[in-house]
Amino acid sequence: MHRTNDLRWPANARASVALAFDLDGPTGAAMLDGSIWHKPEYFTFGGYGPYRALPRLLDMLKEHATPATFFVPAWVVENWPRQCQAIIEQGHEVAYHGYRHESFFALDLAQQREVMNISADLFKRHLGIVATGFRTPSGDWHTETPALLMECGVTYSSSMRGDDRPYFIEVPGSANGLVEIPGRWELDDYASLAYTRGPNYPSGLDRIASYEQTLDNWCREFDGTYREGLCMTTLFHPKISAKPGRIALLERFLEHMHSKADVWFATCHDVAQFWLKEHGHD
C-alpha cells in the first residue's frame, strides 16, 4: 500500500482536506456576453446559489464543525453582501474568483490586474477582508499570471491540476513562488450533477449521474487521498449540490471523511500557510 512518506500534516494527521466551494451565482459566460439579461431562468438558477443554497450549506458545515473556503466572484459579493458576510462570520474563508467569472486566459495582464483591483476593493468594502487566495474562474491563465497574482497580494492558488499535493509555481524574484493547492475535475459537482436541457444528448438517457454513484465516486477519491497521505480539495458549487435533496450527499460525504480521526480539515489559506512553513525557503 503506497503512502507518500515525505508529507507531514498538523497534529500528526494522515491526510488533509480543504473543502472548497465556488459561489459563482449568475456570473459567467452568459453574463459576460450580456445574454443572461434575456434568460431569467438562468439568472434565477445562478442567484439561487448565494440567496438560498448558501445558508443551507453554512448550516450543514456548522453542524459538522468543518471549515471551508469559498471562491467568490466579486460581482456576487457586490450584489449579495450580507450572504457573503455570513461566510466570514461563521469562520470560513472567502477568496478571489474573478469579478464576473472571466476567463483569465482571454484577458491580457492589464485586464487581469483590473479584475484583481476591482475584486480587492469590493472585498474590502463589503467584507472588510484582504483575501490571500485565488481560483481562476476558467481553469486557465497566462504564464505571467502567477506573478501578477503575487503582486496583488495573493499567496496561493487553487487553479491547476499538476499534483495531488500542494506545490510551488515558480515566480521570478520570489523565493518560494505561488502555492498551488490543486483540485481535480472528479471532485467537481458539475461533472455529475449539473442537468441541462440542451443539447439533448444522449437522447432519452439520463444526463446526470445517480446520487449514489456520485457519492461513491467522491468517497473513493477521499479514500485514495487518505490512503496515500495527500491533500484533497473540491470544486463544489452551492447552486448545484446544496439543494434540498443533494445536500444529503454532502452530509454523507462529510460523515465518511470525518469517520477517520486523523484527517486535518482546513481552509485553503491554512493549508497554504502550512505548506510555506514546512516546505518554503526563508
N, C-alpha and C positions, 0 to 999 in steps of 0.2 A: 504493500500500500504506500503510494508516494505521498510525501509531505514536504513542502518547501521548508527547509530547516534553517534558512537564513533570516526568517521573519520573526519578529517579536511584537506582541501587542500588549497594551496596558493590562495590568492586573493578571499577567500570565494567561491571557485569553488565547485560545487556539486560533480563532479567526475573527475577522472584523466585518460588520455590516453597516453600511452608510445608506440608510433608506432615503431615497430622493424622489421628489415629485416635480413635474413640470406643470406649473399652474398657468397654462397658456391662455385661458379664456378664449375670446373670439379672435385673437390675433393670428397672423399667418398669411398665407398667400392670398386668400380672398380679401383680407383687409388691405394688404399692400397694393393690390390692383384695383381696389375700390368696389369689387363685385359683391362684397359682403353686405353693403347697404341695400342691395336688391335681393338679398337672401335672408329674410327674417328667421327662417328655420335654422340656418347655420349660425346666425348671430346668437340666437337663444340657446342653441346647443353649446356654444362656447361660453356664454355668460353663465350657464348653469354651473360651471366649474367653480369660480370664486363665490358665486352667490349662494348656491345650495349644497354642492358636493363638499366644498372645503370645510364648512362647520361640522359636517358629519364625520369627515376624516379626522379632524382635530380631536373630536370627542373620542374616536377609536384609539388614536395614538396616546391620548391621556390615560385611557383605561389600561393600556398595555405598557405605560411608562416607557415609551420608545421615542427617542429624539429623531428628527428628520430634517432634511434640507429641502427647501422649496426654491426652485429656479423659476423666477417670475419676470415676464416682460414688463418693463417699466410702465407701459400703457395700462396694464392691468392694475398695477399699484396706483396709478393716477386715477383710475375710474372705480376701483373697489378698495379705497384706502383702509376703511375700517376692517374689512375682512382680512387684509394683509397685515394690519397691525395685530390682529389676533394671533397670527403665526408667531410673531415676536414675543407677545405676551405669554404664550404657552411654552416658551423656551426653545423654540425651533429656530433654524437659520433661514434667512432669505438671501438669495444670491442672484447675480445678473443672468438675464436670458434674452438680451436684446431689448429694443424698445417696442417694436411691433412684430417680433419674431422674424426678423430679417435673415436672409441668407448672407452670412458673413463672407462667403466666397464670391458673392455677386457684388459686394461693396469694396471700393478701394479703401486704403488705410485712412484717408481723411474722413470718409463716410463712417468707417468703423469707429474712429475716435469720436465723431459727433454723437453716434449712438451711445457710446460709453459715457460721454459727458452728460447727455440728457438723462441717462439712467441714474448716474450718480446723484444728480441734482434732485430727481424725483424721489429716490430712496431716502436721501437726507431730509427732504421737505416733508414727506408723508410718513416715513417710518423712523426717522431720527437715527439712521444707521449708515455706516460706511461698509459696504459689502466687500468681501475678500474673495468670493468665488464666482465662477462663470461657467455656463454651459452654452456652447454655440447652438443657436436655435435650429440650424440646418444640418448639423453634424459635419461641417467642414469649415475651413478657413484658409487664409493665405499663410505662406511660410513666415511672413513677418508678423502675423497676428499675435503670437505669444509675447513677443517683446512689447507690442503695443499694450496688451493687457497688463503686463507688469508695470508699465509706465502709468497706467490708470489705477494702480493700487491693488490689482488682482494678484493673489499669491498661488491660487490653484485653479485648475480647470477640471471639468468632468465632461469631456467632449470627444475624446479619441477612443481607439479600440485596441491599443498596442500591447496590452498585458491583462492579467487578472490580479495584479498588484499595483499599487501606486508606483509611478516612476517620474523621472525628471525630463522635461522637454527643454533642451538646451536653448539658452537665450544669450546672445553675445553681451559681454560685460557683466553678466550675473554669475556669481559663484555657484549657484545651485540651479538656476532656471526656474521654470514654472512647474509646480507639482501637478501631475495628471492623475486623476482618480478615474480610471476607465470604466465605462459602462458597456453593456452588450445588448444587442437587439433582442436576445432571448428573454431579457427582463424588461422589455417594453410592452406595456399592456395593449398598445395599438396593434401589435403584431397578431394578437389572438382575439381581441375583444371589440375592435372598432368596426362596427357594422356600417356599411354604406349601401345605398340602393342602386348606385350605378358606378361602374358598369356591372350589369347583371351577369357576372361570370364567376365561377362556373354556373351556368344556367340550371336552376332547380336544386342546387346544392347549398348547404349552409355556408355562410360567409364569415362566420366566427367559429372559434373552437368551443367545445363544450367547457363548462366551468370546471368540471372535474379534471379534464385533461389539462386545462390551463394551470390549475393549482398543482397538479402533479409535475408539470414542467418546471414551475417556479421552485418547488421543493427540491427537485433533483438538482437544480442549479445551486441552491444553497448547500445541499449535501456535498456536492463536489468542492465548493468553497471551504466548507468545514473540514472535509477530509484532508485537503492539501494545505490548510492553514493560511488561506488567502484573504483578500478583501473584496467584498461584493457591494455594488451599488445598483440602484434600479432607475429605470426611466418610466415611472408610472405617471399617470395624468388623472387628477381628480375627476374630470368630466367623463372619463372612461370607466375607471374602476371604483369610484366612490359613490356609485348609485346604490339604491336600497338593497338590491339583490346581490350585486357584485361585491359590495364591501365585505360580505361574509368571506369571500376569497382572501381578501387582505387580512382579515382577522385570523383565519385558519393558517395562513402563511406565517403571520407573526407568531402564532402559538407554536407552530412547527419549529421556527428558529429559536424561540425562547425555551424550547424543551431542552436545549443544550445550555448548560450552566456557564460554560466558558466561552461565550461569544461577547465581543466588545461592540455594543451598539453605540454609534457616534454620529455626529453631524459630519458632513464632508469637510467643513472647516477644521474640526478637531482631528480628523484623520490626516489632513494636510499638515497641520502643525506638528503632529506626532512624527510624520514622515520626515519633515525637515529636521526635527530634533535628532532623530535616530540615524538618518542617512545623509543629511546635508553637510555642507562644508561651511565652516565659520568664515 
